[in-house]
Amino acid sequence: MSSSSSFSGGLTRRRFVQGLAAGGALAAFGWPRAGAAAPRVPILTGTDFDLVIDELPVNFTGRIRPGVAVNGSVPAPTLRWREGTTVELRVRNALRPGSIHGRQTSIHWHGILLPANMDGVPGMSFDGIGPGETYRYRFELRQSGTYWYHSHSGFQEQAGLYGALIVDPAGPEPFDCQRDHVVLLSDWTDLAPAVLYARLKKMPGHDNYAKRTVGDFLRDAKRDGLAATLEDRRLWGEMRMTPTDLSDVNAHTYTYLINGTTSLGNWTGLFAHGEKVRLRFINGSAMTHFDVRIPGLKLRIVAADGQPVHPVSVDEFRIAPAETFDAIVEPTGQDAFTLFAQDIGRTGYVSGTLAVREGLRAPVPEVDARTILTMDDMGHGSMGHGSMEHADMKSGGTTHGGEHAGHAMPAMKGMEGGCGANMHGSMHGSMQHSMQDSMQVHPASEAGNPLVDMQTMAPATKLDDPGIGLRGNGRTTLTYSMLRSLFDDPDGRDPGRTVELHLTGHMERFAWSFDGEPFASAEPLRLNYGERMRIVLVNDTMMTHPIHLHGMWSDLEDEHGEFLVRKHTVDMPPGTKRGYRVRADALGHWAYHCHLLYHMEAGMMREVRVEA
């Protein structure tokens, strides 16, 4: 039985509170009350929907600010569909003249396979939804799992236009559970998103409060020796970067949310003792990597980006913007457990609770100590974390960006670089090979490019690396190498060709791109309909980038070039080189970009054209 959503004009107290998180300002409204449940995100089910996008006053911090709502809700309602059905969604743009969030709008169904004109990227797959217009989305569901949806217009995603999307399977699940909760993580700023972007362009280090001091230098010199410390500072100085710059925006600007609720609001997922509880984690944030754990409980990961994987039990996992992970937990022995998500820069967190009833809490952990990046993290260090792994990228020639051949150039400003081996050879051999032979080749478009401030010398897959800030913390942390899809490579063919793309940027200019070519000036990446090809990404920056290809799956490979796990978003830490296979089975124009919203806006985006 299908159901439609509805929207009514006028701001009522009910609509105001529904769009909010539980912040201190709500005490003035008599909420939150002891034992009271936090406001719940609406859930819409069926096959037929009316969604209205409008501006809505919200309050997460004690200040009323304009958000972008769907049917009067921030976050947007959770949509629950079923595999094998055809859904129709009429999306109406009710944004008013003068809105700070622009007048055009859109919705992208992240990770859902559909025709290009249903994908929701203005200027690429359709024209966008103009003021007062209604766009009719209609497509068949050919998959199941945990996904999400969000605006692809301006910065509306940051302002609240994002929501969970659950597709129930047509058949039985490969695991059982008695309860099911969505855990939608996000970040909120009281700044107008366009103002935040302008600040990033002018002061990209604004939120980095942890820059190293003279005291840090003296401590490091005592521990590592004066010569090593001076060399470390010299290298970072030549790159004009700081090793404490893990994220562009953090808790000094952001308030972190679970299902549209702050830690004060204590979002609570209920359970009964003895139940298996499925938690559908979605990172709907604009710029934040979260490290998630539930002290006292093991997390059995059973799906990644909506696709089932062989179960793996961990204490903690890192989730990049746009990624989803499903975990099964079995709460026992106590009535409440804290769900804890801290940011990658260790500047803040958001917490909620799993409990047998509303109003309970468990102890909240302290945020971990902040992490210092090393040259090894940047792909310039001791060749650690598997940098000498074999990378048997089987068959097919390699091009950089599909358009031009590559050559080596200096790895950092002021450093001497040398010619390296090609993509297929740079990671082969033993430690007896010289550094010269193992250095990464870089595309010609990066040479002398004012938008490129560093390059990695010896990238590695690092699939078994827990990540910056998660190593050696005494907890078992999920890595990509632990993930194995429940199915074999769905295509079965070896890739016919390989395209290598470099993630590039300039920190001081807040400029981001592929191969040093920002979106505005880059040629489309052209794929032949039906071909099986490989994309290899090399992260030449000091930031971690989650890369999302619209319309097609990204089948991540292991270090030997074998199929590992199917994803729609592949996270790329600094100094990494990762390959994945793509079956070009979707005709049309598709977006391909970093899912850090402001990086995409600053140029780290390409158009992909699948042509017959």
N, C-alpha and C positions, 0 to 999 in steps of 0.2 A: 504494500500500500504506500503510495507516494504521498509526500507532504510538501507544502510550500511554505517558505518563510514570508514574513510580512514586515512592513516598516511603517511607522506612524510619525508624523511631524511633531515638533514641539519637544522641549526638553523637560522630562519628568524626573522626579527623584529616583524612580526605579531605573530608568535608562542611564542616569548619571552614575549611580552606584555600580551598575552592571559593567560599565566600561572601565571601571577603576581597578586599581590594585588596592590592597589594604595598606594604606599609609597613615602616618600620624594625623593628617588633616581630617581623616574620616571620623576621628573621635568626636569632632564637633557635630557630626550627624548621629551620634550615639552608636557608632560602629567602628572597629570591631568590638563586640561584646564577648565577655568570657563564655566560652563554650559555643559561640556562634560559628556557623560555617562561613567560609569565605565565599564571595559571589562566584557562581559557576559560569563557565563559558557555555552558551547555548549549544545544543547538539541538534542538527538537522539531518533527517534520514529520508531515503526514498530515491526517486529518479527525476523529480521535477522541482525546480527551485527558482525563486525570485530573490535576487540579492541586490541590495541598494547600498551604494558607496556614498558616504556623506561625512562631513566634519562633525566631531563630537567633543565637547569639553571633557577632559579626563584629569585625574589627579593621582599621581603616583608618589609625590614627594612633599606635598603640602602646598603646591602651587597648581592652579587650574590652567591647563594648557590645551591647545587644540590638537586632537588626534584625528586619525582617519579610520572610520568605523565601517563595518559591514552589518547592516540591519541593526544599528545601534549598539554594536558590541566591539570592544577592543580588549583582547584579540578578536578576530573574526570568528563566527560560529564554527564549531567542528562539523565537518561534513562527513557523513557515513554512507558509503556506497557499497554495491555488491558487484563482484567480478561477473562478467558476462552480460550485464545490463547496459542499456544506453541511457546516459544522463543528459538532461537538458537544463541549462542554467541561463536565465535571462538576467544579465547584470546591467543595472541602471546607474548612470553617473548623476548623482544629485549634489556634487560639489558646487558651492556657490561662487559667484563672481568675487574676486579678491581673496580667495582662499590662499593661504601661504603654502599650501601643498599642491598648487597648480590646478588647472581645470580639467586636463585630460586624465584618464585613469585606465586601468587594465587589471586583469588577473592572469597570472601564470600558474599552471597546475604542475608543480615541481615534481619531476620524476614520472609523470604519467605519459604513456605512449599515446599519441593522438596526431591527427593531421596538422600540418604546419599552421593553417589559418585558425586553429583552435588553441595555439600555444600561448598567445597573449603577450607578445613582445612588440610594442608599438614601433613602427618604422621598419620592421623586419618581417614579421609574420602576419601583421594586420595594421590598420591605421590607428589603433587605439580607440577608446570610447570617449567621444566628445561630450561637452556639457549638455545635459538633458537627454543624451542618447542612451539606447539600450542595445547591448550586443548579445546575440544568442550563441552561446557555446553548446555544442552537441557532439558527443563522441561515445564510442563503445569502450567499455572497460575490459582490457585484455590482460589484466594483472591484478594482484591483490597485495595487501601490506600497508605499512605505515608511511605516509607521505605528508606533504603540506602544500599550501598555496599562498601566493603573495602578489602584491603589485609589482609590475615592471615599469612603472612610470615615476620618474624623478626619484624622490626619497620617501614615497608613501609607505613603503615597507617599514622603514624606521619609525614612522609615525603611527603604526598600528595596523596597517592593512596586511595581515598575515594570519593564517589559521591552520589548524590540523585537518588532515584529510586521511580518512581510514577507508580502505577498500577490503571488505570481508571476502574471503575466498568462496568460490562456488562449491568446493569440496571440503573435506576435513583438513584441519591444520596438522602439521607434522609434530605438534606438541600439544599438551593439554594444560589448561589453566581454569580457575574458577572465577577469576575476577580480572578486569581489564581497565587500566587507567592510562590516559594520555598525560604526558609530562612535557609541556611545551615551554622551552626555555627561550628567553628573549632579553633584549636590552632596551632601555628607554632613556631618552634625554629630554630635559625641559627646554633645551635650545631648539629653535627651529632647525630642522636637519640641514637646510641650505646654509644657515649660519655656521653650523658645525663644520660643514664641508669647506666653507671659506676660511675658517680658522685653521683647518688642517693644511690648506694650501699656504697659509702665511706662517703658521707656527706648528709644524707637524709634531714637534716634541712637547707640546703643551702639557700632556697628561703624564709625561715621564718624570715623576717626582723622585726617582731613585738613582739619579745620575751619580757616578762615582766621585768620591771626594779625596782630599789629601790623606785623610785617615784610612781610606780604603787602599790607597797606594802604599802607605807605610805597612799596613797589615799584609798586603800581598808580597811586598818586598821581603818581609820577615819570613813569610811562608815559602815563597818560590825563589827568592834570590833577587838582587837588584837588577841584574842583566835581563833575566826573563821577564821581570815586571816592566822594565823600560821597553823591551821589544814588544810586549803585549800592547802597551799604551801607544807605541809608534804605529803598529798595524791598524788599530782602531782609529787613530787620529788620521791616518792616510785615507781611510774610508769615510772619514767625517761622520762616523756613526758611534753609537754607544751600546755596549753589550747588555744594558738594562732595558733596551727598547724592544719589548716583546709584543706590544700591541699599540696601535695608533690611538685608540680610545679605550679608556678603562673606567674603573669605578670612581675615579675623580670627576668624571662627567656622567657616567651611566648609573642608572638604578636597574638592578637585575630582577627579572620576574620569572615566576613559575605559573603558567596558565593565567597570566595577567594579574598576578598577586605577588606582592613583595614578601620578604621574610616575615615582617610584622603580621601580615595577613594569614600566614601559616596555612597555605594550601594543604589539605589533608586528603589522602587517598585511603579509603577504608579497607580493612581486611578482617577476616575471621581466622583464628588460630587453625593451622592445618591446611589452609588454602594455598594454592599456587597462584601468584598474582603476576599478571603480565603488565609491564610498564613500557609504554611506547614513548621513548625519548625522541624529541624533535628539537633541533637547534634552529629556531626561527629568528635568531638575532641578526643584527646588521653587521657587527664587527667582532663578536666575542667567541673565542674558543672556551668551552667549559670543560673542567675535569670533574667528573661525577662519581660519587660513591654514597653508599648507605652503610655507615659504621655498624658492624654486627651482622651484616647480611652479605652473602655471596650473590653476585649478579650473573645469572646464566644467560649469556648473549645468544639469542636464537634467530635474529634477523638483522641485516644491515641494509640500509637504504631500501627497505620494503621487501627485500629478497631473503628467503630462509638460508641459514648457514648451519653447519654442524655446531651443536651447542658447545660453548666454551665458558668456563666459570672463572670470573675475575673479581677482584675487589674494587676496581676502579676503571674508568675509561675516559678518554678524551673524545669530545664530539665537536666537530668543526661546524661553523655556520652552514646550514642546508643539509647536513647529514641527519640520518635517523638510525637509531638502534633500538631493537626490542629486547627486553631482558625479563626473565622469569625470576622472581624471588619467592622464598618460602618463609615468611615471618613466623618466628616461634620464640618462646622464652620470655618475651616482654610485650607490653601492650602498645608501645610506640617506638618508631625508628625514624631517625632524621635523614631526609634526602638532602644531600649537600652538593652544591655545584659551585666551585670556585673558578675564577677567571684565570687564564693562562699567565697573566702578569702578576697574579697573587695580590691584587689590589682590593678585591671584594668577593662577595659570594651571594647566592640566594639559597634559602633553605625552605623545605616543606616537611611534611610528616606523613608517614604511613602509620595508621593507628586503628585500634578496634572501635573507636568512636571519636567524634569531633571534640576539639578542645584540648587534646593531649599534646604534649611535646616531649622530645627526648633531648639530651645534651647536644649542642651544636659544636662541631670541632673548630679549632682555631684555623685560620687560613695558613697554609704552608709558607715557609720562608721564600722570599723572592729568589729568582734564579738569575745567574749571570751567564750570558752567552759566551761560548769559547770559539776560537778559530776553527776547532774541529766541527762545532755545530754549523759553521758557515761553509764547510767544505774546503777549508784551508789549513786543516790541522794535521793530526797524526795519522791520517788515512784510516781512522777508526770507524766503528759502526758499520763494518762490512763494505768499506770502499773498495776493497780488492776482490769483492764477490765477482763471480762470473755473471755476465749479463748477456746470455746467449739470445739475442734478438733474432729469431730465426727468419730467414728469407727476406727478400725485398731490399731495394736500395734505400738509402737514407737521404732526405733533404731537410734543410732547415726551413720550416714554415711552408714547405712544399714549393718554394719559389726560387731559393738561392742556395748556393753551396756555402759551407762554413769554413772558417779558418780561425786559428788561435789568435788571441790578443791579450794584453795585460789583464791579469785577474783583478787587480785593484789599482786605483789611482796611485801612481808613484811606484808601482812594483814592476819589475821586469817579468814578462811572460815569455813563453816559448811555444813552438808548434807542438801540438799534441797528436795522439793517434785519432783515428776516426771513431764514430760512435760504437762500432762493433768491437773495436780493439782496445778502447781506453781502459776497460776494467779487467781485461784478461791478463794472465801471467802471474808471476810470483812477486814477492817483495824484492827480488833481485833486480826487477826492472827499475829503471830510473824514474824519478818524478817527472822528467821531461816526457817519457813515453806514456805516462798515465794521465797527463793533464787533459782536461776537457776541451773539446773544440767548440768554438762559439761562432754564431752567424755573423756574416759580414755587416749586417745592419746595426750591430752593436759597436762596431769600431768607431772610435772618436765621437760617440753619440752622447750629447749633453743630457739625455734622459736616462743614461745608464751609469750608475755610480759604483757598481761592483759586479764581479763575476766569480762563480765558483770554480776552483781549480780541479778538485777531485771529488765530484759528487758521487753519492752512493744511494742505493735503494732505501736503506734504513728501515726496511719493512718490519724488522724485529726490534726496533728501537722504541721504547715507551714514549719518548718525546722529552723535550726540554721541560725540566721541573718535575719529571715523574720517575727518573732513574734512581734506583737505590733507596727508595723511600720505605721499603719494607712491605709494600702492598703489591699484589699481583695486578698488573695493568694490562689492559687489552692492547694488542698491536695488530697492525694489518696482517702480519704473517700468521696470526692465530685464526684468521677468518678463512673459512673454506665453504664455498657455496654447496648446497645440498645436491646440486646437479653438475654434470660435466659441462665443458664448454658448449654452449647452445649452438654455436655455428660449426665448430669442428675443423674449419679450414685454417691453414696457416695464413698469416697476413701476406698479402701480395706486395705491399710496400710499407715503408715506415716514414713518418713525418716527425721531425724533432722540433719542438717549440721551447723557447726559453722564457721563463718568467722574469721580467726585468723591471727595474725601477730606479728612482732617484729619491732618496729619503728626504733630503732638504727641500726639494721642489714638490714633494708629494705627487710624483709622476709615476704611473704604472702602465705596463704594456706587455705584449708578447714580442720577443725578439727586438725590443727597443722601438717598436712601431705602435704608437697608440691607435685606438680604434678608428679615430677620425681619418687617419691616413693609410690604414692597412688594407691590403687586398684581401678578399674573402679566401678562406681555405676551401678548396673545391674537392668534393668526393664524388666518385662514380657510383651511381645507384647499384646496389647489390654487392659491392666490393667488400672484402674483409681487409682492413688495414690496421696499422698500429700507430698510435700517437705516443711519443716519448716526451715527457716534460722534464725540463731541467730548471731548478729554482736557483737563479743567480742572485736572489735578494736575501736579506736577513729576516724577512717576514715569512710567516706561514700562510699559504694561500690555498683555500679550498676551490678547486676548479670544477665547473659544472658544464657539461655538454647537453644541450637541449635535444629532445627528440629521439635519442638513441642511448643504448646502454654503454657504459664504460667497463669493460671486462679486465679488471686489474690482473697483471701478471706478477709472478714471483721473480726472483733474481735470475732464474734460468729461462725466463720467457715462457713459462707454463701458466695456464689459466689458474687463478687463485680465487677471486671473488668478484661477483657482479655488483657494480655500484652506479649511482648517477652523479656522485660528487666524490672527487679524489683529493684528499688533503695532501699538500706538498710542503713539508717543513723546509727550513733553510738547508742548503747543501744537499738536496735530494735529487735523484734522477729515477723516475718511475715510468713504466710503460703500461699501456692498456690497449686492448683490441676493441675495434669498433666495427660493427656491421652496418653499412650505410643503407639501411632498409627503409628510410623515410625521406621521400622527395620533398624539396622545398628549401627555404632559407631558415637557418636555425642560429640561435645565439650560443656563444661559447665564451665563458667569462669566469673571472674570480668572483666568488660569492661573498667577499668582503665588499659591502655595498659601495663604500667610498673609493675603493680601488677600481671597481668596475666603472664608476663615474669618471675616474681620473684616467681611464684609458686601457685597463687590462680586460679587453673584450675583443672578440673577433666574430665575424659572420662566417658561418659554415654553410656552403651550398651543396646540396645533394642533387645531382643532375643526371638525367637519363643519358 
